[in-house]
Amino acid sequence: MTSVLYDAQGPRAKQRNILYTVLFVIVLAAVLWWVYDSLNAKNQLDWNKWKPFFTSSQPWTTYLWPGLQETLKAAAFALVIALPLGALFGIGRLSDHRWVRVPAGTVVEFFRAIPVLILMIIANAVYSEYTTISSDMRPLYAVVTGLVLYNASVLAEIVRAGILSLPQGQTDAAKAIGMRKGQTMRSVLLPQSVTAMLPAIVSQLVVIVKDTALGGAVLTFSELLASVRPMSANYGANTIASFTIVAVLYIMVNFALTSFASWLERRLRRRKKSTGAVVGADAIADLAAPGPDHIGPEGPVSKA
């Protein structure tokens, strides 16, 4: 028995797949047991290591919540600045004018090629040397600057690809009714491409949230992941427990972002499907019937 997509498995192929599945399960169980045994041997699974997170509010109010606030603050600032910049450079790369298209493309390709960590370090050095920003606020500024420069260039490519994914007929129709290029971009292309770009934009937002951890590792930015070290030192070297709780918080934040994006995408698609006036049969008949002022071949014609 065959299908359009694949050939049906024979008896030997089925036996081979069953064997591979059993071997995979055995290997996976062995790896999980090795991880469990290693952690248990180092007392990382003892209840005393995990107890503070479930019986006391101190680790949450002293370490986790302040770190989460700094993470969300940096990510929010970076997104608010990077999104319009990315849209601006993405549209600039589609410009008919070479003096706009070439500089926009150069900026996008330059900052997209540099690792975001290097951008953060350079920004921190520039702020330290040429500004009067306090040392307490400097890591936040450096992290946001690095995230904006890198993610704006990535978002620019997302915007450009989203606009180019639309059928050429959309642009031709806008030109046919006399729209200028700016009006076409603003009123026709961008609104329609938002739905197509939304999943990629949300994926980049998740990247922004996670990349704030680079500032904590290098620039002493007090974000969520940076709270693991003092928290682990204060609660008896519970490193695995601390990292696990922080990982769960990251998963919850990113899951909330993707869930919101999925809801927004469905809503936008429903609005697209529901737009447009529906004319009933009676209305069409009324429109087709001659009115009292209708002039026929033999003079005015009345509905009556």
C-alpha positions, 0 to 999 in steps of 0.5 A, a space after each residue: 500500500 502506497 501513499 502520495 507522500 510515502 511508501 507503506 512500510 513492509 514487515 522488515 521496516 516495521 520490525 526495524 522501527 520497533 527495534 530502533 524505538 526500543 533502543 532509543 527508550 533504553 538509551 534515554 532511560 539510561 541517560 536520565 538515570 545517570 543524570 539523576 544519580 549524579 545529582 543525587 550523589 552531590 545532594 542537589 536533589 535534597 529537599 533542603 535545596 528546594 525548600 526555600 522556593 516553596 516555603 518562603 517568600 524571601 528568594 522571590 522578593 529578594 532575588 527572583 522578582 527584582 531580576 525578572 523586573 529588570 529582564 522585562 524592563 530591558 526587553 520592553 525598552 528594546 522592543 519599543 525602540 527596535 520595532 519602529 527602527 526595524 520597520 523604518 529600515 525594512 521599508 528603506 531597503 525597499 525604496 526606489 531611491 538608491 540614496 535611501 536603499 543603500 545606506 539602509 541595507 548597509 546598516 542592517 547588514 552591518 549590525 546583523 553580522 555583529 554578535 549582540 554581546 559585542 554590541 553590548 560591550 562596545 555600548 558599555 565602553 562608549 557610555 563609560 567614556 563619553 557620557 555621565 551615566 551612573 555606573 548603576 544605570 550603565 549596564 541597563 543602557 548598554 544591554 538595551 543599546 546592544 539589543 536594539 542595534 542587533 534586533 532592529 536589523 533582524 526585524 528590518 529583514 522580517 518587515 522586508 520579507 513580509 512585504 515582499 511576500 504579498 502578491 504583486 497585484 496588491 501594489 498594482 491595484 493601489 497604483 491603478 487607483 492613483 495611490 502614491 508609493 508611500 500611501 501604498 506602503 502605509 495603507 495597503 502593504 503594511 496592514 496586510 503583511 502584519 499577520 504574516 510577520 507576527 510569528 517571526 516578530 514574536 520569535 524575535 521578542 522571545 530572543 530579546 527576552 533571553 538575550 538580556 541574560 548576556 548583560 548579566 553574565 558580562 556587564 553585571 546587569 542584575 537580570 533574572 539569570 544573574 540572580 542565581 549566583 547570590 541566591 545559590 550562595 545564600 541558600 547552601 549552594 542549591 545551584 541546580 534548584 536555582 537554575 531550574 526555577 529561573 528556567 521555569 520563569 523564562 518558560 512561563 514568560 515566553 509561553 505567555 508571549 507566544 500565546 498572546 501572539 497566537 491569539 492576536 494573529 487569530 483575531 487579525 485573521 478573523 477581522 480580515 475575513 469579516 471585512 467588506 460589505 455584503 450586499 443582499 439579493 434584494 438590494 441588488 434588485 433595487 439597484 438594478 431596477 430603474 429609478 424615477 429619474 432613470 432616463 430610458 430610450 423613450 424618456 423618463 421611466 418610473 418604477 411603477 
